[in-house]
Amino acid sequence: MLYGKGTGRKSVIVGKMSTKDTLNCIDVIPVIILSPLGIFFKFGCYVRFWICMLLTLFRWIPGFVYAIYAIT
């Protein structure tokens, strides 16, 4: 049920997802595959990328946690 203005009914929006939420979902997919890849796509090859690369070299979990923190 989606009613616009001027229909004489109360405006009701059901099931709409904001653009920001959609972008976050799309940004998280490369992070799951390889953490530095998601950071690179979002921010480029700057400090955040190198921090994530270093943490990922220690193990996958610290890099993953940092990447999720940086993207959201």
PDB file of N, CA, C and O in Angstrom:
ATOM      1  N   MET A   1       0.839  -1.172   0.000  1.00  0.00           N
ATOM      2  CA  MET A   1       0.000   0.000   0.000  1.00  0.00           C
ATOM      3  C   MET A   1       0.883   1.233   0.000  1.00  0.00           C
ATOM      4  O   MET A   1       1.588   1.514   0.969  1.00  0.00           O
ATOM      5  N   LEU A   2       0.833   1.943  -1.074  1.00  0.00           N
ATOM      6  CA  LEU A   2       1.603   3.178  -1.176  1.00  0.00           C
ATOM      7  C   LEU A   2       0.692   4.245  -1.747  1.00  0.00           C
ATOM      8  O   LEU A   2       0.320   4.191  -2.919  1.00  0.00           O
ATOM      9  N   TYR A   3       0.335   5.211  -0.924  1.00  0.00           N
ATOM     10  CA  TYR A   3      -0.535   6.287  -1.361  1.00  0.00           C
ATOM     11  C   TYR A   3       0.268   7.558  -1.484  1.00  0.00           C
ATOM     12  O   TYR A   3       1.091   7.864  -0.621  1.00  0.00           O
ATOM     13  N   GLY A   4       0.042   8.286  -2.529  1.00  0.00           N
ATOM     14  CA  GLY A   4       0.725   9.554  -2.722  1.00  0.00           C
ATOM     15  C   GLY A   4      -0.103  10.704  -2.195  1.00  0.00           C
ATOM     16  O   GLY A   4      -1.149  10.508  -1.576  1.00  0.00           O
ATOM     17  N   LYS A   5       0.380  11.909  -2.450  1.00  0.00           N
ATOM     18  CA  LYS A   5      -0.337  13.107  -2.017  1.00  0.00           C
ATOM     19  C   LYS A   5      -1.575  13.301  -2.887  1.00  0.00           C
ATOM     20  O   LYS A   5      -1.584  12.936  -4.063  1.00  0.00           O
ATOM     21  N   GLY A   6      -2.596  13.866  -2.308  1.00  0.00           N
ATOM     22  CA  GLY A   6      -3.785  14.232  -3.056  1.00  0.00           C
ATOM     23  C   GLY A   6      -4.747  13.087  -3.314  1.00  0.00           C
ATOM     24  O   GLY A   6      -5.690  13.260  -4.087  1.00  0.00           O
ATOM     25  N   THR A   7      -4.555  11.937  -2.708  1.00  0.00           N
ATOM     26  CA  THR A   7      -5.479  10.834  -2.933  1.00  0.00           C
ATOM     27  C   THR A   7      -6.615  10.829  -1.928  1.00  0.00           C
ATOM     28  O   THR A   7      -7.556  10.045  -2.053  1.00  0.00           O
ATOM     29  N   GLY A   8      -6.529  11.708  -0.921  1.00  0.00           N
ATOM     30  CA  GLY A   8      -7.572  11.746   0.079  1.00  0.00           C
ATOM     31  C   GLY A   8      -7.397  10.691   1.150  1.00  0.00           C
ATOM     32  O   GLY A   8      -8.242  10.564   2.037  1.00  0.00           O
ATOM     33  N   ARG A   9      -6.326   9.937   1.083  1.00  0.00           N
ATOM     34  CA  ARG A   9      -6.060   8.912   2.089  1.00  0.00           C
ATOM     35  C   ARG A   9      -4.803   9.269   2.851  1.00  0.00           C
ATOM     36  O   ARG A   9      -3.997  10.092   2.416  1.00  0.00           O
ATOM     37  N   LYS A  10      -4.658   8.643   3.973  1.00  0.00           N
ATOM     38  CA  LYS A  10      -3.468   8.849   4.785  1.00  0.00           C
ATOM     39  C   LYS A  10      -2.267   8.253   4.048  1.00  0.00           C
ATOM     40  O   LYS A  10      -2.353   7.151   3.507  1.00  0.00           O
ATOM     41  N   SER A  11      -1.167   8.970   4.028  1.00  0.00           N
ATOM     42  CA  SER A  11       0.027   8.457   3.363  1.00  0.00           C
ATOM     43  C   SER A  11       0.607   7.296   4.161  1.00  0.00           C
ATOM     44  O   SER A  11       0.906   7.429   5.348  1.00  0.00           O
ATOM     45  N   VAL A  12       0.758   6.176   3.502  1.00  0.00           N
ATOM     46  CA  VAL A  12       1.315   4.984   4.130  1.00  0.00           C
ATOM     47  C   VAL A  12       2.409   4.456   3.228  1.00  0.00           C
ATOM     48  O   VAL A  12       2.195   4.219   2.039  1.00  0.00           O
ATOM     49  N   ILE A  13       3.579   4.276   3.806  1.00  0.00           N
ATOM     50  CA  ILE A  13       4.687   3.706   3.045  1.00  0.00           C
ATOM     51  C   ILE A  13       5.084   2.418   3.742  1.00  0.00           C
ATOM     52  O   ILE A  13       5.457   2.424   4.915  1.00  0.00           O
ATOM     53  N   VAL A  14       5.002   1.322   3.018  1.00  0.00           N
ATOM     54  CA  VAL A  14       5.313   0.023   3.585  1.00  0.00           C
ATOM     55  C   VAL A  14       6.405  -0.627   2.749  1.00  0.00           C
ATOM     56  O   VAL A  14       6.338  -0.635   1.520  1.00  0.00           O
ATOM     57  N   GLY A  15       7.401  -1.166   3.418  1.00  0.00           N
ATOM     58  CA  GLY A  15       8.416  -1.944   2.725  1.00  0.00           C
ATOM     59  C   GLY A  15       9.450  -1.133   1.975  1.00  0.00           C
ATOM     60  O   GLY A  15      10.114  -1.679   1.094  1.00  0.00           O
ATOM     61  N   LYS A  16       9.616   0.119   2.275  1.00  0.00           N
ATOM     62  CA  LYS A  16      10.627   0.930   1.601  1.00  0.00           C
ATOM     63  C   LYS A  16      11.928   0.873   2.380  1.00  0.00           C
ATOM     64  O   LYS A  16      11.942   1.048   3.598  1.00  0.00           O
ATOM     65  N   MET A  17      13.013   0.630   1.677  1.00  0.00           N
ATOM     66  CA  MET A  17      14.337   0.599   2.279  1.00  0.00           C
ATOM     67  C   MET A  17      15.067   1.850   1.821  1.00  0.00           C
ATOM     68  O   MET A  17      15.019   2.202   0.643  1.00  0.00           O
ATOM     69  N   SER A  18      15.729   2.510   2.728  1.00  0.00           N
ATOM     70  CA  SER A  18      16.422   3.731   2.347  1.00  0.00           C
ATOM     71  C   SER A  18      17.658   3.405   1.511  1.00  0.00           C
ATOM     72  O   SER A  18      18.179   2.291   1.564  1.00  0.00           O
ATOM     73  N   THR A  19      18.113   4.379   0.750  1.00  0.00           N
ATOM     74  CA  THR A  19      19.277   4.194  -0.106  1.00  0.00           C
ATOM     75  C   THR A  19      20.524   3.920   0.716  1.00  0.00           C
ATOM     76  O   THR A  19      21.382   3.142   0.298  1.00  0.00           O
ATOM     77  N   LYS A  20      20.638   4.544   1.874  1.00  0.00           N
ATOM     78  CA  LYS A  20      21.807   4.342   2.721  1.00  0.00           C
ATOM     79  C   LYS A  20      21.904   2.890   3.188  1.00  0.00           C
ATOM     80  O   LYS A  20      22.993   2.317   3.203  1.00  0.00           O
ATOM     81  N   ASP A  21      20.767   2.290   3.570  1.00  0.00           N
ATOM     82  CA  ASP A  21      20.769   0.888   3.995  1.00  0.00           C
ATOM     83  C   ASP A  21      21.161  -0.030   2.850  1.00  0.00           C
ATOM     84  O   ASP A  21      21.889  -1.001   3.054  1.00  0.00           O
ATOM     85  N   THR A  22      20.690   0.266   1.661  1.00  0.00           N
ATOM     86  CA  THR A  22      21.027  -0.550   0.502  1.00  0.00           C
ATOM     87  C   THR A  22      22.512  -0.465   0.198  1.00  0.00           C
ATOM     88  O   THR A  22      23.139  -1.480  -0.106  1.00  0.00           O
ATOM     89  N   LEU A  23      23.080   0.718   0.274  1.00  0.00           N
ATOM     90  CA  LEU A  23      24.499   0.864   0.014  1.00  0.00           C
ATOM     91  C   LEU A  23      25.336   0.131   1.048  1.00  0.00           C
ATOM     92  O   LEU A  23      26.362  -0.455   0.701  1.00  0.00           O
ATOM     93  N   ASN A  24      24.927   0.149   2.303  1.00  0.00           N
ATOM     94  CA  ASN A  24      25.662  -0.577   3.326  1.00  0.00           C
ATOM     95  C   ASN A  24      25.634  -2.073   3.066  1.00  0.00           C
ATOM     96  O   ASN A  24      26.643  -2.749   3.268  1.00  0.00           O
ATOM     97  N   CYS A  25      24.511  -2.601   2.625  1.00  0.00           N
ATOM     98  CA  CYS A  25      24.428  -4.030   2.304  1.00  0.00           C
ATOM     99  C   CYS A  25      25.349  -4.377   1.142  1.00  0.00           C
ATOM    100  O   CYS A  25      26.024  -5.406   1.169  1.00  0.00           O
ATOM    101  N   ILE A  26      25.379  -3.533   0.133  1.00  0.00           N
ATOM    102  CA  ILE A  26      26.245  -3.772  -1.024  1.00  0.00           C
ATOM    103  C   ILE A  26      27.706  -3.603  -0.650  1.00  0.00           C
ATOM    104  O   ILE A  26      28.555  -4.315  -1.186  1.00  0.00           O
ATOM    105  N   ASP A  27      28.026  -2.691   0.245  1.00  0.00           N
ATOM    106  CA  ASP A  27      29.406  -2.471   0.673  1.00  0.00           C
ATOM    107  C   ASP A  27      29.937  -3.618   1.518  1.00  0.00           C
ATOM    108  O   ASP A  27      31.141  -3.876   1.513  1.00  0.00           O
ATOM    109  N   VAL A  28      29.073  -4.306   2.240  1.00  0.00           N
ATOM    110  CA  VAL A  28      29.508  -5.363   3.140  1.00  0.00           C
ATOM    111  C   VAL A  28      29.892  -6.638   2.372  1.00  0.00           C
ATOM    112  O   VAL A  28      30.716  -7.414   2.856  1.00  0.00           O
ATOM    113  N   ILE A  29      29.323  -6.865   1.206  1.00  0.00           N
ATOM    114  CA  ILE A  29      29.610  -8.086   0.445  1.00  0.00           C
ATOM    115  C   ILE A  29      31.099  -8.241   0.132  1.00  0.00           C
ATOM    116  O   ILE A  29      31.633  -9.321   0.384  1.00  0.00           O
ATOM    117  N   PRO A  30      31.812  -7.236  -0.402  1.00  0.00           N
ATOM    118  CA  PRO A  30      33.259  -7.415  -0.616  1.00  0.00           C
ATOM    119  C   PRO A  30      34.042  -7.581   0.686  1.00  0.00           C
ATOM    120  O   PRO A  30      35.096  -8.217   0.695  1.00  0.00           O
ATOM    121  N   VAL A  31      33.537  -7.017   1.782  1.00  0.00           N
ATOM    122  CA  VAL A  31      34.218  -7.160   3.072  1.00  0.00           C
ATOM    123  C   VAL A  31      34.177  -8.614   3.523  1.00  0.00           C
ATOM    124  O   VAL A  31      35.147  -9.113   4.093  1.00  0.00           O
ATOM    125  N   ILE A  32      33.077  -9.289   3.277  1.00  0.00           N
ATOM    126  CA  ILE A  32      32.966 -10.692   3.660  1.00  0.00           C
ATOM    127  C   ILE A  32      33.938 -11.538   2.838  1.00  0.00           C
ATOM    128  O   ILE A  32      34.561 -12.458   3.369  1.00  0.00           O
ATOM    129  N   ILE A  33      34.069 -11.233   1.549  1.00  0.00           N
ATOM    130  CA  ILE A  33      34.975 -11.992   0.687  1.00  0.00           C
ATOM    131  C   ILE A  33      36.425 -11.744   1.069  1.00  0.00           C
ATOM    132  O   ILE A  33      37.170 -12.691   1.319  1.00  0.00           O
ATOM    133  N   LEU A  34      36.825 -10.503   1.117  1.00  0.00           N
ATOM    134  CA  LEU A  34      38.194 -10.134   1.489  1.00  0.00           C
ATOM    135  C   LEU A  34      38.141  -8.722   2.063  1.00  0.00           C
ATOM    136  O   LEU A  34      37.808  -7.772   1.355  1.00  0.00           O
ATOM    137  N   SER A  35      38.462  -8.590   3.322  1.00  0.00           N
ATOM    138  CA  SER A  35      38.275  -7.324   4.043  1.00  0.00           C
ATOM    139  C   SER A  35      38.931  -6.117   3.377  1.00  0.00           C
ATOM    140  O   SER A  35      38.264  -5.095   3.218  1.00  0.00           O
ATOM    141  N   PRO A  36      40.218  -6.181   2.974  1.00  0.00           N
ATOM    142  CA  PRO A  36      40.817  -5.001   2.347  1.00  0.00           C
ATOM    143  C   PRO A  36      40.153  -4.600   1.027  1.00  0.00           C
ATOM    144  O   PRO A  36      40.192  -3.433   0.637  1.00  0.00           O
ATOM    145  N   LEU A  37      39.551  -5.561   0.351  1.00  0.00           N
ATOM    146  CA  LEU A  37      38.880  -5.260  -0.913  1.00  0.00           C
ATOM    147  C   LEU A  37      37.698  -4.319  -0.704  1.00  0.00           C
ATOM    148  O   LEU A  37      37.510  -3.374  -1.470  1.00  0.00           O
ATOM    149  N   GLY A  38      36.907  -4.575   0.326  1.00  0.00           N
ATOM    150  CA  GLY A  38      35.770  -3.703   0.627  1.00  0.00           C
ATOM    151  C   GLY A  38      36.201  -2.298   1.017  1.00  0.00           C
ATOM    152  O   GLY A  38      35.571  -1.316   0.623  1.00  0.00           O
ATOM    153  N   ILE A  39      37.275  -2.206   1.791  1.00  0.00           N
ATOM    154  CA  ILE A  39      37.807  -0.891   2.182  1.00  0.00           C
ATOM    155  C   ILE A  39      38.347  -0.165   0.952  1.00  0.00           C
ATOM    156  O   ILE A  39      38.145   1.041   0.808  1.00  0.00           O
ATOM    157  N   PHE A  40      39.027  -0.883   0.068  1.00  0.00           N
ATOM    158  CA  PHE A  40      39.572  -0.273  -1.142  1.00  0.00           C
ATOM    159  C   PHE A  40      38.464   0.281  -2.030  1.00  0.00           C
ATOM    160  O   PHE A  40      38.589   1.388  -2.555  1.00  0.00           O
ATOM    161  N   PHE A  41      37.383  -0.475  -2.203  1.00  0.00           N
ATOM    162  CA  PHE A  41      36.268  -0.006  -3.030  1.00  0.00           C
ATOM    163  C   PHE A  41      35.608   1.228  -2.430  1.00  0.00           C
ATOM    164  O   PHE A  41      35.168   2.114  -3.163  1.00  0.00           O
ATOM    165  N   LYS A  42      35.536   1.293  -1.108  1.00  0.00           N
ATOM    166  CA  LYS A  42      34.838   2.402  -0.451  1.00  0.00           C
ATOM    167  C   LYS A  42      35.715   3.655  -0.314  1.00  0.00           C
ATOM    168  O   LYS A  42      35.244   4.764  -0.563  1.00  0.00           O
ATOM    169  N   PHE A  43      36.999   3.486   0.084  1.00  0.00           N
ATOM    170  CA  PHE A  43      37.832   4.634   0.424  1.00  0.00           C
ATOM    171  C   PHE A  43      39.065   4.805  -0.457  1.00  0.00           C
ATOM    172  O   PHE A  43      39.711   5.850  -0.394  1.00  0.00           O
ATOM    173  N   GLY A  44      39.408   3.825  -1.266  1.00  0.00           N
ATOM    174  CA  GLY A  44      40.624   3.912  -2.069  1.00  0.00           C
ATOM    175  C   GLY A  44      41.821   3.377  -1.294  1.00  0.00           C
ATOM    176  O   GLY A  44      41.671   2.741  -0.251  1.00  0.00           O
ATOM    177  N   CYS A  45      43.000   3.645  -1.818  1.00  0.00           N
ATOM    178  CA  CYS A  45      44.237   3.089  -1.254  1.00  0.00           C
ATOM    179  C   CYS A  45      44.886   4.107  -0.299  1.00  0.00           C
ATOM    180  O   CYS A  45      45.974   4.620  -0.561  1.00  0.00           O
ATOM    181  N   TYR A  46      44.204   4.376   0.788  1.00  0.00           N
ATOM    182  CA  TYR A  46      44.710   5.335   1.768  1.00  0.00           C
ATOM    183  C   TYR A  46      44.937   4.635   3.097  1.00  0.00           C
ATOM    184  O   TYR A  46      45.055   3.410   3.134  1.00  0.00           O
ATOM    185  N   VAL A  47      45.000   5.374   4.172  1.00  0.00           N
ATOM    186  CA  VAL A  47      45.377   4.852   5.485  1.00  0.00           C
ATOM    187  C   VAL A  47      44.448   3.725   5.942  1.00  0.00           C
ATOM    188  O   VAL A  47      44.927   2.713   6.455  1.00  0.00           O
ATOM    189  N   ARG A  48      43.140   3.875   5.768  1.00  0.00           N
ATOM    190  CA  ARG A  48      42.208   2.830   6.213  1.00  0.00           C
ATOM    191  C   ARG A  48      42.473   1.507   5.511  1.00  0.00           C
ATOM    192  O   ARG A  48      42.376   0.445   6.124  1.00  0.00           O
ATOM    193  N   PHE A  49      42.808   1.568   4.227  1.00  0.00           N
ATOM    194  CA  PHE A  49      43.121   0.350   3.484  1.00  0.00           C
ATOM    195  C   PHE A  49      44.340  -0.347   4.067  1.00  0.00           C
ATOM    196  O   PHE A  49      44.325  -1.563   4.257  1.00  0.00           O
ATOM    197  N   TRP A  50      45.389   0.401   4.353  1.00  0.00           N
ATOM    198  CA  TRP A  50      46.624  -0.192   4.863  1.00  0.00           C
ATOM    199  C   TRP A  50      46.458  -0.720   6.276  1.00  0.00           C
ATOM    200  O   TRP A  50      47.059  -1.737   6.624  1.00  0.00           O
ATOM    201  N   ILE A  51      45.659  -0.058   7.099  1.00  0.00           N
ATOM    202  CA  ILE A  51      45.369  -0.586   8.433  1.00  0.00           C
ATOM    203  C   ILE A  51      44.635  -1.917   8.317  1.00  0.00           C
ATOM    204  O   ILE A  51      44.959  -2.882   9.010  1.00  0.00           O
ATOM    205  N   CYS A  52      43.652  -1.953   7.439  1.00  0.00           N
ATOM    206  CA  CYS A  52      42.889  -3.191   7.244  1.00  0.00           C
ATOM    207  C   CYS A  52      43.784  -4.299   6.680  1.00  0.00           C
ATOM    208  O   CYS A  52      43.655  -5.457   7.075  1.00  0.00           O
ATOM    209  N   MET A  53      44.685  -3.952   5.763  1.00  0.00           N
ATOM    210  CA  MET A  53      45.602  -4.940   5.185  1.00  0.00           C
ATOM    211  C   MET A  53      46.508  -5.514   6.275  1.00  0.00           C
ATOM    212  O   MET A  53      46.726  -6.724   6.325  1.00  0.00           O
ATOM    213  N   LEU A  54      47.029  -4.662   7.137  1.00  0.00           N
ATOM    214  CA  LEU A  54      47.906  -5.114   8.216  1.00  0.00           C
ATOM    215  C   LEU A  54      47.155  -6.026   9.189  1.00  0.00           C
ATOM    216  O   LEU A  54      47.667  -7.073   9.585  1.00  0.00           O
ATOM    217  N   LEU A  55      45.948  -5.625   9.571  1.00  0.00           N
ATOM    218  CA  LEU A  55      45.158  -6.456  10.475  1.00  0.00           C
ATOM    219  C   LEU A  55      44.774  -7.787   9.834  1.00  0.00           C
ATOM    220  O   LEU A  55      44.721  -8.809  10.518  1.00  0.00           O
ATOM    221  N   THR A  56      44.507  -7.786   8.537  1.00  0.00           N
ATOM    222  CA  THR A  56      44.155  -9.020   7.844  1.00  0.00           C
ATOM    223  C   THR A  56      45.360  -9.949   7.747  1.00  0.00           C
ATOM    224  O   THR A  56      45.194 -11.168   7.759  1.00  0.00           O
ATOM    225  N   LEU A  57      46.563  -9.399   7.652  1.00  0.00           N
ATOM    226  CA  LEU A  57      47.752 -10.244   7.620  1.00  0.00           C
ATOM    227  C   LEU A  57      47.954 -10.969   8.954  1.00  0.00           C
ATOM    228  O   LEU A  57      48.472 -12.086   8.977  1.00  0.00           O
ATOM    229  N   PHE A  58      47.550 -10.346  10.059  1.00  0.00           N
ATOM    230  CA  PHE A  58      47.636 -11.031  11.356  1.00  0.00           C
ATOM    231  C   PHE A  58      46.683 -12.220  11.384  1.00  0.00           C
ATOM    232  O   PHE A  58      47.089 -13.324  11.745  1.00  0.00           O
ATOM    233  N   ARG A  59      45.472 -12.020  11.024  1.00  0.00           N
ATOM    234  CA  ARG A  59      44.439 -13.044  10.870  1.00  0.00           C
ATOM    235  C   ARG A  59      43.247 -12.391  10.174  1.00  0.00           C
ATOM    236  O   ARG A  59      43.189 -11.168  10.049  1.00  0.00           O
ATOM    237  N   TRP A  60      42.312 -13.198   9.729  1.00  0.00           N
ATOM    238  CA  TRP A  60      41.170 -12.686   8.985  1.00  0.00           C
ATOM    239  C   TRP A  60      40.209 -11.916   9.898  1.00  0.00           C
ATOM    240  O   TRP A  60      39.657 -10.898   9.480  1.00  0.00           O
ATOM    241  N   ILE A  61      40.003 -12.372  11.114  1.00  0.00           N
ATOM    242  CA  ILE A  61      38.989 -11.777  11.999  1.00  0.00           C
ATOM    243  C   ILE A  61      39.296 -10.329  12.376  1.00  0.00           C
ATOM    244  O   ILE A  61      38.386  -9.504  12.303  1.00  0.00           O
ATOM    245  N   PRO A  62      40.531  -9.961  12.780  1.00  0.00           N
ATOM    246  CA  PRO A  62      40.761  -8.534  13.092  1.00  0.00           C
ATOM    247  C   PRO A  62      40.541  -7.621  11.884  1.00  0.00           C
ATOM    248  O   PRO A  62      40.001  -6.525  12.034  1.00  0.00           O
ATOM    249  N   GLY A  63      40.945  -8.051  10.706  1.00  0.00           N
ATOM    250  CA  GLY A  63      40.715  -7.255   9.502  1.00  0.00           C
ATOM    251  C   GLY A  63      39.246  -7.131   9.176  1.00  0.00           C
ATOM    252  O   GLY A  63      38.783  -6.068   8.764  1.00  0.00           O
ATOM    253  N   PHE A  64      38.509  -8.210   9.359  1.00  0.00           N
ATOM    254  CA  PHE A  64      37.071  -8.209   9.103  1.00  0.00           C
ATOM    255  C   PHE A  64      36.349  -7.268  10.053  1.00  0.00           C
ATOM    256  O   PHE A  64      35.503  -6.482   9.626  1.00  0.00           O
ATOM    257  N   VAL A  65      36.675  -7.344  11.339  1.00  0.00           N
ATOM    258  CA  VAL A  65      36.029  -6.484  12.341  1.00  0.00           C
ATOM    259  C   VAL A  65      36.332  -5.019  12.040  1.00  0.00           C
ATOM    260  O   VAL A  65      35.436  -4.177  12.098  1.00  0.00           O
ATOM    261  N   TYR A  66      37.591  -4.708  11.719  1.00  0.00           N
ATOM    262  CA  TYR A  66      37.936  -3.329  11.406  1.00  0.00           C
ATOM    263  C   TYR A  66      37.222  -2.842  10.139  1.00  0.00           C
ATOM    264  O   TYR A  66      36.767  -1.700  10.089  1.00  0.00           O
ATOM    265  N   ALA A  67      37.124  -3.693   9.127  1.00  0.00           N
ATOM    266  CA  ALA A  67      36.467  -3.302   7.879  1.00  0.00           C
ATOM    267  C   ALA A  67      34.979  -3.016   8.097  1.00  0.00           C
ATOM    268  O   ALA A  67      34.448  -2.042   7.564  1.00  0.00           O
ATOM    269  N   ILE A  68      34.314  -3.857   8.872  1.00  0.00           N
ATOM    270  CA  ILE A  68      32.892  -3.602   9.167  1.00  0.00           C
ATOM    271  C   ILE A  68      32.752  -2.293   9.943  1.00  0.00           C
ATOM    272  O   ILE A  68      31.843  -1.506   9.679  1.00  0.00           O
ATOM    273  N   TYR A  69      33.652  -2.060  10.898  1.00  0.00           N
ATOM    274  CA  TYR A  69      33.625  -0.802  11.666  1.00  0.00           C
ATOM    275  C   TYR A  69      33.848   0.403  10.751  1.00  0.00           C
ATOM    276  O   TYR A  69      33.166   1.418  10.896  1.00  0.00           O
ATOM    277  N   ALA A  70      34.785   0.309   9.817  1.00  0.00           N
ATOM    278  CA  ALA A  70      35.115   1.441   8.951  1.00  0.00           C
ATOM    279  C   ALA A  70      33.995   1.726   7.950  1.00  0.00           C
ATOM    280  O   ALA A  70      33.737   2.888   7.635  1.00  0.00           O
ATOM    281  N   ILE A  71      33.343   0.712   7.457  1.00  0.00           N
ATOM    282  CA  ILE A  71      32.311   0.913   6.424  1.00  0.00           C
ATOM    283  C   ILE A  71      31.002   1.412   7.028  1.00  0.00           C
ATOM    284  O   ILE A  71      30.316   2.231   6.417  1.00  0.00           O
ATOM    285  N   THR A  72      30.652   0.936   8.207  1.00  0.00           N
ATOM    286  CA  THR A  72      29.367   1.358   8.794  1.00  0.00           C
ATOM    287  C   THR A  72      29.490   2.583   9.651  1.00  0.00           C
ATOM    288  O   THR A  72      28.495   3.050  10.206  1.00  0.00           O
TER     289      THR A  72
END
